[in-house]
Amino acid sequence: MDLRSCKLRWAAGHVRAVVVDAGGERGRDLEGAAAARVLAAAEPLRVALAAGADALSIDVGDRVVRASVPGVRADGARFVALEAEVREVARAILNELLPSRAADEPATPSDPAFWSMIWQTGRDGWELGRAAPPLARWVAAHPARRARALVVGCGRGHEVRMLAQAVAAEVVVGVDFAPEAIEAARALTADGTEAAAGAGAAGAGAAGAGAAAGSRIEFRQADVFTLAAAPERYDLALEHTCFCAIAPERRAEYARVMQAVLVPGGRLVGLFWQHGRAGGPPFSVTRDEVEQLFVAAGFAVAGVEKAPDSVASRAGQEWLIELVRE
Ligand SMILES: C[S@@+](CC[C@H](N)C(=O)[O-])C[C@H]1O[C@@H](n2cnc3c(N)ncnc32)[C@H](O)[C@@H]1O
């Protein structure tokens, strides 16, 4: 989710919680246990700012918190000092406002039905509406011709179109096992909606025709774990919130699949999310875990950086890691 802001207002008998993201504003009046959970999470921030405040407003993009007491705000160094408290409030609000799994939904993220349900119920909290900035920056800095490029768990295909625009590839293939994802990716690629939504150079015209560098685009409905058995091999693969979507016990298998689908010398460039929360998806991972997994699967680590240009809601939590298949 590209979170812009969230607000909390204490009222008689309930709490009003509101989040604003790229898709607009949604709010809910919370009562009982839900209200108590959010208030408990917000208490340290409220006490730090103004114990008498009956509302808090967090502007994630501008990095400022305002309390409902005239003149009380935290920005700059004060915001940084309170960042852990701010995160707790935002997390508690999001946990209450984003719909949770229904009892009859498939429980495992290895099942495409799990993701179909998420797509069908609009719980695409990961959606940025554009390619992840750190990956777009890496691709812009490495415009070398690539014969075949792959984007795993491509969702709406923002990274596919970004790649096809930026590098001259024979083909850029986006793979996702949820039919809703592939349908959405094809629709965006066919009608240029993404360009109209302000994604700039990542926009696309008819399938493949929007690829300025001449790359053909293909979206395929397939399970990433079946790709090693398919005949195609790639010299570049991009990873953005697919690794964090798979069950942690399948991570070594994922690394082996990526090794199998890349040609020797091929690169896997991934944005790995270390949000530090328990459970998932998204499942958190550390830089060390990523390095160990992929080195064990036959990769060399060619570059690691804490991404300086993550979206605000993931700031300081993403590792941009470049892996070379040996
Ligand atoms: C969190 S979403 C991210 C989508 C996209 N990468 C983005 O960041 O906008 C994860 C996507 O990976 C897909 N996915 C999860 N496991 C997969 C698998 N084993 N094979 C193919 N797709 C998978 C899901 O269907 C979902 O669309």
The ligand as a Gaussian input file, in Angstrom:
#p B3LYP/6-31G(d) Opt

LIG

0 1
 C        1.958000      -9.032000      -2.970000
 S        1.472000      -9.329000      -4.598000
 C        2.654000      -8.352000      -5.504000
 C        2.311000      -8.054000      -6.930000
 C        3.339000      -7.194000      -7.654000
 N        4.665000      -7.816000      -7.631000
 C        3.396000      -5.821000      -7.050000
 O        4.282000      -5.556000      -6.234000
 O        2.548000      -4.991000      -7.392000
 C        2.076000     -10.969000      -4.843000
 C        1.666000     -11.542000      -6.146000
 O        2.397000     -12.746000      -6.319000
 C        1.532000     -13.715000      -6.819000
 N        2.072000     -15.021000      -6.401000
 C        2.242000     -15.482000      -5.135000
 N        2.791000     -16.710000      -5.159000
 C        2.964000     -17.034000      -6.459000
 C        3.452000     -18.177000      -7.127000
 N        3.886000     -19.259000      -6.459000
 N        3.489000     -18.175000      -8.477000
 C        3.041000     -17.092000      -9.171000
 N        2.546000     -15.984000      -8.592000
 C        2.516000     -15.950000      -7.248000
 C        0.166000     -13.405000      -6.239000
 O       -0.879000     -13.915000      -7.038000
 C        0.182000     -11.883000      -6.227000
 O       -0.386000     -11.346000      -7.383000

